[in-house]
Amino acid sequence: MAAQPAMVQIFPDNVDLSKRLCSFVYDRYKEAIGRQGSFHVAVSGGSLPKFLEGLSKRVDIDWTQWWVYFCDERYVTHDNPDSNYGALANTLLRHVKIPEEQILKINASVPVADAAKEYEVEMCKRLPSLRLDLALCGMGPDGHTCSLFPRHPLLQEKERLIAPIEDSPKPPPSRITMTYPLLAKSWNVLFVVTGASKVENVVASLSDEPKTPAGLVKPSDGSLFWFLDTAAAAGLKDRPVSQIV
């Protein structure tokens, strides 16, 4: 099935964006429970975990139905300030009752290549279909997403679902990341992008022929969404975009 065009929504500020994001995640959670009785979500790092804080205040979520993964993770211990797990733990995971065994964390006690392989094997056990209900992604000013960076060989990866990277242009250099083949299987992919530094690559990612790593994420049989603040969306003012109802 051909990839569907992205649906874009623009928010006046981060407060509105965060509220809508939490509602969106909740709606995808309910869809997943109706489909299979569990919710499998992957989360990126950066500023994204902060936007999810509001979910912890909801009283209509059964957190035991959640299975959490990371779109990418730095090759660091879980208590390291660079840890994406640590960032999400601070904003959400420590405040809700997701069973610890349902949060898939990196094993940083083995070589990074082994850590990536272990993560892929364990994810396949937990989610045999490999169809994430929701992948929550961000985008850097250079257009990267997850740990898929411009002009990096991993952009051409066709086989591995989780890959190691030891030469990240952003510190720390060693990480593991979901690859395009895995992201493409998702039921839903949502990008959350804010700030004026992202303007150029927001336009490039949402063009008819995207060249940025973020723009190349295309669910093959799912839906693609972009949530932007007005600063990040400034370059789209003369371009038609689909609005999420």
Backbone as CSV, one residue per row, in Angstrom:
resi,resn,N_x,N_y,N_z,CA_x,CA_y,CA_z,C_x,C_y,C_z
1,MET,0.838,-1.186,0.000,0.000,0.000,0.000,0.879,1.243,0.000
2,ALA,0.536,2.238,-0.802,1.326,3.463,-0.878,1.207,4.242,0.416
3,ALA,2.326,4.880,0.813,2.316,5.676,2.036,1.364,6.855,1.880
4,GLN,0.635,7.151,2.957,-0.300,8.258,2.947,0.428,9.556,3.282
5,PRO,-0.049,10.698,2.766,0.593,11.965,3.093,0.443,12.287,4.572
6,ALA,1.378,13.080,5.078,1.336,13.447,6.489,0.176,14.387,6.769
7,MET,-0.417,14.227,7.944,-1.407,15.165,8.442,-0.710,16.074,9.445
8,VAL,-0.872,17.361,9.270,-0.102,18.354,10.027,-1.041,19.215,10.859
9,GLN,-0.660,19.465,12.099,-1.392,20.424,12.914,-0.400,21.384,13.558
10,ILE,-0.774,22.649,13.580,0.094,23.721,14.072,-0.541,24.317,15.323
11,PHE,0.284,24.518,16.356,-0.203,24.995,17.646,0.436,26.331,18.002
12,PRO,-0.303,27.196,18.676,0.233,28.521,19.006,1.320,28.486,20.066
13,ASP,1.301,27.469,20.923,2.305,27.385,21.976,2.435,25.933,22.439
14,ASN,3.445,25.711,23.280,3.728,24.348,23.714,2.687,23.796,24.684
15,VAL,1.975,24.678,25.373,0.930,24.213,26.279,-0.193,23.544,25.490
16,ASP,-0.642,24.220,24.426,-1.690,23.636,23.583,-1.207,22.365,22.900
17,LEU,0.047,22.401,22.431,0.598,21.226,21.764,0.628,20.036,22.718
18,SER,1.077,20.261,23.940,1.175,19.174,24.906,-0.198,18.586,25.221
19,LYS,-1.206,19.441,25.382,-2.559,18.953,25.667,-3.073,18.089,24.518
20,ARG,-2.888,18.567,23.306,-3.371,17.808,22.151,-2.593,16.504,21.994
21,LEU,-1.288,16.554,22.252,-0.467,15.356,22.152,-0.947,14.293,23.138
22,CYS,-1.204,14.685,24.376,-1.664,13.714,25.367,-3.013,13.126,24.965
23,SER,-3.889,13.941,24.396,-5.177,13.430,23.922,-4.987,12.471,22.757
24,PHE,-4.062,12.813,21.872,-3.774,11.970,20.712,-3.238,10.605,21.166
25,VAL,-2.296,10.614,22.100,-1.738,9.358,22.602,-2.842,8.525,23.250
26,TYR,-3.699,9.167,24.022,-4.801,8.452,24.659,-5.716,7.803,23.619
27,ASP,-6.024,8.534,22.559,-6.896,7.983,21.512,-6.256,6.776,20.837
28,ARG,-4.939,6.851,20.583,-4.261,5.702,19.976,-4.207,4.526,20.952
29,TYR,-4.067,4.812,22.237,-4.116,3.769,23.264,-5.451,3.046,23.221
30,LYS,-6.549,3.797,23.176,-7.870,3.173,23.162,-8.078,2.350,21.893
31,GLU,-7.592,2.865,20.763,-7.690,2.095,19.511,-6.956,0.766,19.640
32,ALA,-5.753,0.814,20.209,-4.942,-0.400,20.330,-5.590,-1.420,21.259
33,ILE,-6.168,-0.946,22.347,-6.838,-1.865,23.278,-8.001,-2.546,22.569
34,GLY,-8.739,-1.789,21.762,-9.825,-2.396,21.001,-9.338,-3.384,19.964
35,ARG,-8.123,-3.170,19.455,-7.579,-4.023,18.399,-6.959,-5.290,18.966
36,GLN,-6.172,-5.165,20.067,-5.432,-6.341,20.537,-5.301,-6.442,22.049
37,GLY,-5.857,-5.482,22.793,-5.828,-5.587,24.241,-4.572,-5.080,24.905
38,SER,-3.644,-4.505,24.130,-2.423,-3.940,24.692,-1.992,-2.771,23.822
39,PHE,-1.124,-1.914,24.368,-0.676,-0.707,23.675,0.839,-0.692,23.663
40,HIS,1.407,-0.686,22.455,2.852,-0.710,22.283,3.300,0.628,21.690
41,VAL,4.049,1.393,22.473,4.435,2.748,22.084,5.941,2.911,22.211
42,ALA,6.533,3.571,21.226,7.962,3.899,21.266,8.103,5.405,21.379
43,VAL,9.047,5.840,22.197,9.210,7.262,22.500,10.645,7.673,22.222
44,SER,10.804,8.860,21.637,12.119,9.444,21.419,12.520,10.293,22.625
45,GLY,13.731,10.808,22.583,14.225,11.651,23.668,14.053,13.126,23.357
46,GLY,15.068,13.904,23.687,14.991,15.341,23.460,13.925,15.980,24.336
47,SER,13.146,16.880,23.737,12.100,17.571,24.496,10.803,16.777,24.559
48,LEU,10.724,15.671,23.827,9.450,14.961,23.716,8.915,14.439,25.055
49,PRO,9.745,13.823,25.910,9.194,13.325,27.181,8.477,14.397,28.002
50,LYS,8.965,15.632,27.943,8.340,16.710,28.713,6.894,16.939,28.269
51,PHE,6.630,16.778,26.982,5.283,17.002,26.458,4.289,15.928,26.919
52,LEU,4.794,14.823,27.457,3.920,13.714,27.841,3.546,13.733,29.318
53,GLU,4.011,14.721,30.062,3.748,14.784,31.499,2.258,14.703,31.829
54,GLY,1.436,15.352,30.999,0.006,15.408,31.286,-0.673,14.055,31.315
55,LEU,-0.092,13.053,30.675,-0.705,11.718,30.677,-0.806,11.141,32.085
56,SER,0.130,11.502,32.938,0.144,10.923,34.283,-1.047,11.379,35.115
57,LYS,-1.709,12.441,34.693,-2.851,12.968,35.446,-4.168,12.308,35.048
58,ARG,-4.155,11.508,33.993,-5.390,10.854,33.555,-5.719,9.681,34.469
59,VAL,-7.005,9.546,34.768,-7.442,8.460,35.654,-8.145,7.355,34.875
60,ASP,-8.200,7.519,33.547,-8.925,6.549,32.718,-7.983,5.713,31.864
61,ILE,-6.768,5.524,32.344,-5.787,4.690,31.647,-5.413,3.513,32.534
62,ASP,-5.473,2.317,31.974,-4.969,1.130,32.654,-3.516,0.948,32.216
63,TRP,-2.603,1.399,33.034,-1.188,1.412,32.650,-0.601,0.015,32.515
64,THR,-1.270,-0.983,33.074,-0.755,-2.345,32.936,-0.894,-2.849,31.501
65,GLN,-1.619,-2.107,30.657,-1.787,-2.492,29.259,-0.719,-1.860,28.353
66,TRP,0.167,-1.077,28.942,1.190,-0.363,28.167,2.490,-1.155,28.094
67,TRP,3.090,-1.140,26.894,4.432,-1.676,26.660,5.239,-0.554,26.013
68,VAL,6.364,-0.208,26.619,7.113,0.988,26.223,8.475,0.605,25.649
69,TYR,8.804,1.252,24.544,10.101,1.083,23.868,10.693,2.467,23.621
70,PHE,11.920,2.492,23.116,12.558,3.764,22.817,12.991,3.778,21.351
71,CYS,12.597,4.846,20.656,12.938,4.968,19.233,14.441,4.959,19.032
72,ASP,15.143,5.531,19.969,16.598,5.390,20.023,17.016,5.579,21.469
73,GLU,18.209,5.139,21.764,18.704,5.267,23.126,20.208,5.450,23.096
74,ARG,20.668,6.303,23.965,22.110,6.515,24.109,22.711,5.318,24.863
75,TYR,23.927,4.977,24.491,24.616,3.841,25.101,25.221,4.301,26.428
76,VAL,24.334,4.477,27.404,24.712,4.963,28.728,23.883,4.201,29.759
77,THR,24.261,4.312,31.021,23.475,3.695,32.086,22.148,4.435,32.234
78,HIS,21.180,3.769,32.853,19.829,4.316,32.937,19.747,5.578,33.783
79,ASP,20.715,5.771,34.690,20.705,6.959,35.540,21.572,8.087,34.986
80,ASN,22.121,7.887,33.797,22.943,8.922,33.172,22.053,10.061,32.668
81,PRO,22.465,11.319,32.802,21.643,12.434,32.318,21.326,12.372,30.830
82,ASP,22.125,11.635,30.049,21.879,11.519,28.607,20.864,10.428,28.261
83,SER,20.418,9.660,29.237,19.539,8.520,28.969,18.134,8.976,28.573
84,ASN,17.646,8.485,27.435,16.261,8.759,27.046,15.286,8.079,27.997
85,TYR,15.638,6.886,28.455,14.817,6.241,29.477,14.715,7.136,30.710
86,GLY,15.831,7.665,31.147,15.833,8.523,32.331,14.948,9.741,32.159
87,ALA,14.988,10.334,30.963,14.148,11.513,30.706,12.670,11.161,30.788
88,LEU,12.277,10.032,30.198,10.869,9.631,30.236,10.472,9.169,31.638
89,ALA,11.395,8.564,32.349,11.104,8.161,33.729,10.788,9.377,34.584
90,ASN,11.545,10.454,34.399,11.343,11.654,35.197,9.996,12.319,34.923
91,THR,9.548,12.280,33.672,8.319,13.000,33.322,7.071,12.141,33.379
92,LEU,7.215,10.808,33.217,6.027,9.960,33.136,6.157,8.640,33.886
93,LEU,7.180,7.867,33.582,7.202,6.467,34.023,7.180,6.310,35.540
94,ARG,7.840,7.205,36.258,7.860,7.091,37.723,6.540,7.515,38.359
95,HIS,5.658,8.086,37.560,4.408,8.622,38.093,3.196,7.771,37.729
96,VAL,3.422,6.689,37.000,2.336,5.801,36.595,2.752,4.359,36.905
97,LYS,1.829,3.425,36.725,2.076,2.054,37.163,2.199,1.094,35.983
98,ILE,3.126,1.416,35.071,3.477,0.460,34.026,4.403,-0.581,34.649
99,PRO,4.099,-1.869,34.534,5.006,-2.881,35.090,6.419,-2.698,34.536
100,GLU,7.385,-2.749,35.414,8.775,-2.489,35.023,9.231,-3.404,33.891
101,GLU,8.758,-4.654,33.900,9.176,-5.593,32.856,8.567,-5.270,31.500
102,GLN,7.634,-4.318,31.444,7.024,-3.919,30.176,7.650,-2.646,29.608
103,ILE,8.750,-2.228,30.202,9.520,-1.086,29.701,10.856,-1.643,29.210
104,LEU,11.071,-1.604,27.905,12.280,-2.222,27.345,13.411,-1.200,27.319
105,LYS,14.432,-1.450,28.152,15.562,-0.542,28.294,16.815,-1.155,27.664
106,ILE,17.736,-0.310,27.312,19.005,-0.766,26.747,19.835,-1.473,27.826
107,ASN,20.581,-2.471,27.399,21.568,-3.113,28.256,22.928,-2.516,27.916
108,ALA,23.367,-1.563,28.716,24.623,-0.874,28.436,25.830,-1.569,29.039
109,SER,25.637,-2.800,29.532,26.749,-3.549,30.116,27.425,-4.463,29.100
110,VAL,26.903,-4.502,27.878,27.495,-5.302,26.805,27.917,-4.357,25.685
111,PRO,28.750,-4.805,24.731,29.118,-3.930,23.609,27.881,-3.404,22.884
112,VAL,27.998,-2.217,22.319,26.817,-1.557,21.752,26.171,-2.385,20.643
113,ALA,26.968,-3.093,19.844,26.388,-3.933,18.796,25.540,-5.053,19.413
114,ASP,26.033,-5.623,20.530,25.261,-6.657,21.219,24.011,-6.068,21.859
115,ALA,24.124,-4.841,22.368,22.966,-4.180,22.974,21.857,-3.981,21.947
116,ALA,22.234,-3.600,20.731,21.239,-3.418,19.671,20.577,-4.751,19.318
117,LYS,21.393,-5.793,19.211,20.845,-7.110,18.862,19.923,-7.616,19.965
118,GLU,20.339,-7.463,21.212,19.497,-7.883,22.338,18.163,-7.139,22.320
119,TYR,18.220,-5.851,22.043,16.993,-5.041,22.033,16.046,-5.532,20.944
120,GLU,16.603,-5.831,19.771,15.770,-6.324,18.671,15.152,-7.680,19.007
121,VAL,15.939,-8.584,19.564,15.434,-9.911,19.907,14.327,-9.806,20.951
122,GLU,14.550,-8.990,21.960,13.555,-8.850,23.024,12.294,-8.174,22.515
123,MET,12.450,-7.204,21.632,11.273,-6.538,21.075,10.445,-7.517,20.241
124,CYS,11.112,-8.370,19.489,10.398,-9.373,18.688,9.607,-10.330,19.568
125,LYS,10.121,-10.638,20.761,9.398,-11.506,21.694,8.145,-10.808,22.212
126,ARG,8.282,-9.535,22.514,7.169,-8.784,23.107,6.129,-8.382,22.078
127,LEU,6.570,-8.150,20.873,5.683,-7.649,19.817,5.975,-8.423,18.528
128,PRO,5.517,-9.655,18.431,5.852,-10.484,17.258,5.446,-9.862,15.930
129,SER,4.373,-9.084,15.921,3.947,-8.438,14.674,4.888,-7.325,14.263
130,LEU,5.655,-6.791,15.242,6.558,-5.647,15.039,5.825,-4.384,14.591
131,ARG,4.506,-4.361,14.791,3.706,-3.185,14.437,3.457,-2.354,15.687
132,LEU,4.283,-1.349,15.883,4.045,-0.429,16.983,2.706,0.265,16.788
133,ASP,1.971,0.423,17.877,0.722,1.184,17.787,1.019,2.663,17.572
134,LEU,2.128,3.115,18.137,2.501,4.522,17.997,3.998,4.676,18.186
135,ALA,4.642,5.359,17.254,6.030,5.782,17.399,6.037,7.299,17.506
136,LEU,6.546,7.808,18.624,6.620,9.246,18.867,8.038,9.711,18.576
137,CYS,8.182,10.517,17.541,9.499,10.926,17.068,9.680,12.438,17.178
138,GLY,10.914,12.856,17.252,11.262,14.261,17.164,12.117,14.480,15.934
139,MET,12.570,15.715,15.756,13.482,16.028,14.652,14.464,17.101,15.116
140,GLY,15.744,16.875,14.846,16.755,17.860,15.178,16.857,18.945,14.116
141,PRO,17.576,20.027,14.403,17.742,21.104,13.419,18.375,20.641,12.105
142,ASP,19.132,19.533,12.157,19.759,18.999,10.948,18.843,18.035,10.199
143,GLY,17.631,17.829,10.711,16.689,16.920,10.058,16.772,15.490,10.525
144,HIS,17.636,15.189,11.505,17.734,13.801,11.964,16.530,13.436,12.823
145,THR,16.238,12.159,12.872,15.229,11.626,13.774,15.739,10.310,14.322
146,CYS,15.227,9.918,15.510,15.826,8.781,16.207,17.339,9.037,16.247
147,SER,18.162,8.054,15.911,19.593,8.340,15.707,19.946,8.032,14.258
148,LEU,19.088,8.521,13.365,19.284,8.419,11.915,19.677,9.806,11.428
149,PHE,20.956,9.955,11.108,21.515,11.272,10.817,21.750,11.468,9.317
150,PRO,21.747,12.708,8.862,21.973,12.971,7.439,23.271,12.333,6.938
151,ARG,23.164,11.707,5.775,24.316,11.130,5.061,24.956,9.954,5.815
152,HIS,24.295,9.429,6.818,24.858,8.295,7.552,24.470,6.988,6.858
153,PRO,25.353,5.991,6.847,25.027,4.707,6.209,23.762,4.041,6.734
154,LEU,23.381,4.301,7.988,22.183,3.663,8.532,20.909,4.077,7.801
155,LEU,20.963,5.166,7.043,19.789,5.557,6.258,19.485,4.523,5.177
156,GLN,20.472,3.713,4.855,20.291,2.690,3.816,20.020,1.307,4.402
157,GLU,19.897,1.201,5.724,19.694,-0.101,6.359,18.360,-0.715,5.927
158,LYS,18.408,-1.958,5.473,17.196,-2.647,4.987,16.818,-3.864,5.814
159,GLU,17.752,-4.400,6.590,17.523,-5.672,7.264,17.309,-5.527,8.765
160,ARG,18.228,-4.863,9.433,18.139,-4.775,10.893,16.990,-3.850,11.314
161,LEU,16.331,-4.219,12.389,15.251,-3.392,12.936,15.769,-2.412,13.980
162,ILE,16.756,-2.874,14.739,17.467,-2.037,15.715,18.943,-2.095,15.354
163,ALA,19.558,-0.946,15.192,20.954,-0.927,14.752,21.813,-0.118,15.723
164,PRO,23.080,-0.510,15.863,23.999,0.296,16.673,24.590,1.422,15.831
165,ILE,24.962,2.481,16.504,25.709,3.552,15.855,26.799,3.978,16.827
166,GLU,28.026,4.067,16.334,29.164,4.422,17.187,29.836,5.704,16.744
167,ASP,29.262,6.376,15.745,29.862,7.617,15.249,28.806,8.710,15.107
168,SER,27.922,8.789,16.091,26.895,9.824,16.053,27.534,11.203,16.010
169,PRO,27.063,12.088,15.116,27.598,13.446,15.094,27.198,14.263,16.320
170,LYS,26.211,13.761,17.065,25.827,14.381,18.329,26.313,13.498,19.471
171,PRO,26.867,14.097,20.523,27.252,13.261,21.659,26.022,12.772,22.420
172,PRO,26.148,11.622,23.082,27.274,10.692,23.038,27.324,9.948,21.707
173,PRO,28.507,9.522,21.270,28.651,8.942,19.932,28.030,7.561,19.767
174,SER,27.921,6.792,20.856,27.408,5.422,20.747,25.950,5.374,21.181
175,ARG,25.115,4.724,20.350,23.677,4.650,20.575,23.126,3.398,19.913
176,ILE,21.845,3.124,20.145,21.104,2.182,19.319,19.878,2.913,18.794
177,THR,19.379,2.477,17.646,18.262,3.189,17.042,17.342,2.261,16.276
178,MET,16.065,2.580,16.276,15.142,1.945,15.350,15.492,2.397,13.944
179,THR,15.284,1.522,12.975,15.599,1.819,11.584,14.312,2.002,10.786
180,TYR,14.458,2.429,9.537,13.277,2.652,8.698,12.402,1.404,8.540
181,PRO,12.986,0.213,8.366,12.103,-0.955,8.197,11.163,-1.175,9.378
182,LEU,11.625,-0.907,10.602,10.767,-1.069,11.775,9.756,0.064,11.867
183,LEU,10.210,1.302,11.704,9.297,2.443,11.793,8.189,2.351,10.749
184,ALA,8.519,1.814,9.585,7.534,1.729,8.500,6.396,0.769,8.822
185,LYS,6.604,-0.138,9.780,5.559,-1.099,10.137,4.514,-0.493,11.083
186,SER,4.777,0.687,11.626,3.936,1.259,12.679,2.523,1.557,12.199
187,TRP,1.570,1.379,13.117,0.206,1.825,12.838,0.149,3.348,12.727
188,ASN,0.907,4.016,13.593,0.921,5.480,13.613,2.325,5.974,13.946
189,VAL,2.760,7.002,13.234,3.997,7.713,13.565,3.632,9.181,13.734
190,LEU,4.054,9.764,14.858,3.800,11.179,15.109,5.111,11.890,15.393
191,PHE,5.375,12.952,14.624,6.511,13.828,14.879,6.050,15.023,15.691
192,VAL,6.815,15.356,16.717,6.592,16.575,17.500,7.825,17.455,17.301
193,VAL,7.624,18.614,16.688,8.751,19.468,16.308,8.438,20.908,16.704
194,THR,9.347,21.520,17.449,9.146,22.896,17.898,10.420,23.709,17.699
195,GLY,10.248,25.020,17.558,11.386,25.926,17.520,11.777,26.395,16.133
196,ALA,12.244,27.629,16.071,12.597,28.253,14.797,13.788,27.590,14.123
197,SER,14.630,26.900,14.889,15.800,26.252,14.291,15.423,25.096,13.378
198,LYS,14.171,24.667,13.430,13.728,23.513,12.640,13.025,23.915,11.339
199,VAL,12.821,25.229,11.108,11.975,25.689,9.998,12.378,25.078,8.662
200,GLU,13.637,25.200,8.313,14.101,24.761,6.989,13.850,23.277,6.783
201,ASN,14.149,22.486,7.803,14.011,21.045,7.623,12.594,20.546,7.843
202,VAL,11.727,21.338,8.474,10.302,21.008,8.466,9.784,21.080,7.034
203,VAL,10.121,22.172,6.343,9.705,22.325,4.944,10.280,21.190,4.096
204,ALA,11.562,20.889,4.291,12.204,19.838,3.496,11.587,18.471,3.789
205,SER,11.230,18.220,5.046,10.676,16.920,5.421,9.274,16.717,4.881
206,LEU,8.520,17.795,4.746,7.134,17.699,4.295,6.983,18.000,2.805
207,SER,8.100,18.065,2.097,8.054,18.300,0.653,7.617,17.028,-0.068
208,ASP,7.301,17.153,-1.332,6.871,15.994,-2.112,7.981,14.958,-2.272
209,GLU,9.227,15.413,-2.228,10.373,14.506,-2.339,11.341,14.786,-1.188
210,PRO,10.985,14.348,0.014,11.818,14.671,1.181,13.185,14.018,1.104
211,LYS,14.182,14.734,1.608,15.544,14.213,1.635,16.074,14.091,3.061
212,THR,15.388,14.660,4.030,15.871,14.592,5.406,15.597,13.211,6.000
213,PRO,16.383,12.802,6.992,16.081,11.535,7.656,14.661,11.488,8.218
214,ALA,14.198,12.586,8.812,12.828,12.603,9.354,11.798,12.457,8.240
215,GLY,12.021,13.139,7.139,11.069,13.096,6.037,10.970,11.747,5.359
216,LEU,11.975,10.898,5.560,11.976,9.579,4.934,11.231,8.529,5.756
217,VAL,10.742,8.903,6.939,9.932,7.980,7.739,8.530,7.954,7.152
218,LYS,8.137,6.812,6.624,6.845,6.672,5.948,6.203,5.342,6.351
219,PRO,5.193,5.367,7.211,4.495,4.104,7.502,3.932,3.508,6.220
220,SER,4.218,2.233,5.983,3.786,1.616,4.730,2.304,1.301,4.729
221,ASP,1.732,1.060,5.901,0.304,0.758,6.012,-0.227,1.364,7.306
222,GLY,0.111,2.619,7.521,-0.290,3.315,8.736,-0.446,4.791,8.465
223,SER,-0.509,5.567,9.529,-0.765,7.001,9.415,0.411,7.807,9.948
224,LEU,0.652,8.962,9.323,1.767,9.829,9.663,1.233,11.201,10.051
225,PHE,1.694,11.689,11.203,1.242,12.972,11.726,2.439,13.834,12.105
226,TRP,2.278,15.151,11.969,3.273,16.106,12.440,2.578,17.148,13.298
227,PHE,3.031,17.325,14.538,2.568,18.393,15.420,3.683,19.427,15.502
228,LEU,3.369,20.662,15.131,4.358,21.739,15.069,3.895,22.930,15.895
229,ASP,4.848,23.684,16.450,4.475,24.987,16.981,4.620,26.020,15.858
230,THR,4.143,27.220,16.098,4.137,28.222,15.032,5.547,28.570,14.573
231,ALA,6.518,28.516,15.472,7.891,28.833,15.079,8.427,27.808,14.088
232,ALA,8.238,26.534,14.387,8.730,25.480,13.496,7.976,25.460,12.176
233,ALA,6.713,25.908,12.192,5.863,25.841,11.000,5.921,27.102,10.151
234,ALA,6.787,28.036,10.513,6.792,29.334,9.820,7.002,29.200,8.319
235,GLY,7.767,28.217,7.895,8.037,28.044,6.470,6.893,27.418,5.700
236,LEU,5.850,26.981,6.403,4.714,26.330,5.749,3.562,27.292,5.476
237,LYS,3.735,28.567,5.799,2.593,29.488,5.754,2.004,29.644,4.359
238,ASP,2.805,29.410,3.337,2.288,29.518,1.969,2.038,28.154,1.338
239,ARG,2.092,27.106,2.185,1.926,25.760,1.652,0.640,25.149,2.219
240,PRO,-0.150,24.466,1.404,-1.340,23.809,1.946,-0.946,22.613,2.800
241,VAL,-1.598,22.456,3.927,-1.350,21.299,4.786,-2.683,20.703,5.188
242,SER,-2.677,19.403,5.436,-3.886,18.735,5.919,-3.995,18.951,7.418
243,GLN,-5.155,19.313,7.881,-5.360,19.538,9.299,-6.016,18.321,9.938
244,ILE,-5.570,17.973,11.146,-6.165,16.879,11.899,-7.460,17.377,12.514
245,VAL,-8.522,16.638,12.331,-9.800,17.021,12.906,-9.816,16.665,14.384
